[in-house]
């Protein structure tokens, strides 16, 4: 059962995150609170000790990409069980709890905005059909499916092709910056 003081603190945290322009984190905190309120004394996420990134995303009503970015950035600890990337339930809850505290190492909002615009610009130059196919293959692997030899080769080729295309787009971005030659 949630204590009223806990609810008040979480609501206050969400308001502070909104005020600082950290919309994604604020929505994550609000989502966790909504899920926690909707469970009658139970855990807001599965009872098992580990979650896949997709399960964590579903539990928090976030995109799979958001969870992947948190893991890739090292913000959300994850580990491997066999070939699967897994997130310990306790680590996820600890990470979410940490969102309510100010992070002195967090980039300034203007830096986050530049990074977001850069990411969008690079992604806009990539072939959507290939990005979608690669994401589907990655999702199957994360869900523990075994890919055929042809699918593994396709995934490798797509990763190389999209990495090269993203590198070219990033070089174009850099050339556009003031003071670049």
N, C-alpha and C positions, 0 to 999 in steps of 0.2 A: 504494500500500500504506500502511496506517495504522501509524504508529509506536506502540509500546506506551505511550510517554510521552503521546502525544496522546490515546490512549484513556483513560488514567488521568486526565488533566486533564478530559476531557469527562465522565467518570463523576463526578468530584469536583464539577464545576460543576452537574450535575443534582442531586446530593445537597444542595448549598448552596441551589439554587433551591427544592427541596422544603422545606428547613428554614426558608426565608424565606416560605413560603406561596405561592410563585409557581408553582403547579401547572401551569398552561398552558405556561409557558416551560420548565419542567422536562421536561414530556412532549415538547415540541418538540425539545429537545436530545437526549433519549433516542431519539426517533424518527429523528433525523438520524444518530445513532450506529449504530442498528440497520440503517438503510439503507446506510450507509457500510460496515459490516461485511459486509453481504450481497452487496456488489458486489466482484467479484474485481479490485481495482485500478482499477476504472472510477469514473467520477463518479457520485455518488449521485442526481443529477438529470440531466435530458436534456442532451445534448452541445451543443445550440444555445445561442446567447448570451442569448436571451430566453425567458421563460416567461409564460404568462397566469396570472392569479391562481388559476384552477382547476387548472392544471398544477402550480403551486407547492404548492397545498393537497394535491393527490394525492401529490406527491413526498414531502411531509412527514407524510402521514397526518393532516392537520389539516382542519378544516372550511373551506370556501370563505369563510364569514363571518369566520373568524379572520384570514385573509390580507387580506380587504377592510378589516377594522377596523385592522390594522397599517398598510395603505396610507393609509386615510382619516385616521388619526391622524398621518401623516407619519413614523411609525417605520420603515416599510419603503419605501424610495424606489421609485417607479414612473414610467413615462413612457408617452406615447401613440405608437403606430405606426398611423397612419390613425385609425380609430375604436376600436382595441383598446388596452386598458390592458395594459402589459407590464412585467415585472420583469426587470432584468438579472440573470443568473445570479450574477455576481460580487457584486452588491449584496445578493442574498439570502444568499449565503454569508457576506458581511461582517456582515450583520444578525444571522445566527445566531451567528456568532462573538462579536458584541457582547453577546449574551444571557448569556454566561458571566461577563461583568464586571459588577460592581455599578454600577447606574445612579443617580447622585446626584440626578437630576431626576425619578426615578420617584415616583409618588404613594405615600403611606404605604399599607400593606395595608388599614387600616380605610377609607381613602378609596376604594380599589379595590372593597372590599366594598359600600360604600354605592352606588357607581356601578353595580355589578353588580345589586344589588337594585332600584335605580331603573329600570335598563334592562329587567329582567324584568317589573317592575310595569307599565311603559308598554307593552311588547310584549304582555302578557297581555290588555290592553284593546283590542287591534287585531283586526279580523276575520281569522282564520287563512287563510281561502280567498283573500282579497285579497292578503295578505302573500305567500302561496305563489305566486300567479299573477304578482305583480310580480317576485319573485325568479326565476321561470322566464323571464320576458321579459328581465330583466337578464342572466341567464346566456346566453341566446341571442345577445344583443348582444355580450357579452364574447367569445363564441366566434366572432365575426365574421359571424354571420348577419345578413341584412338583413330587418328587420321590414316588414310591409305597412303601408300608411297607417293602416288600422283598428287594427292592433296598436300602432303608435306612439301613436295617439290614446288607446287603452286604457291604455297604460303611463303617459302623461302624467296622465290622469284618476286612475289608481290612486295615482300619486305625490302628487298634490295631496290626494286624499281621505285617504291614510294619514298624510301630513304634518300635516294639520289634526287628525286624530284623535289623533295622537301629541302634538301641542301641547296639546290639551285634557287628555289624560291627565297630561302633565307639570304643567300648571297645578293639577290635582287633587292631585298628589303634593306640590307646593310648599305648597298650602293645609294639608296634613296636618302639615307640619313645625312643631315647637315654635316659638312666637314669631311665627307667621304670622297675619295677620288676614284 
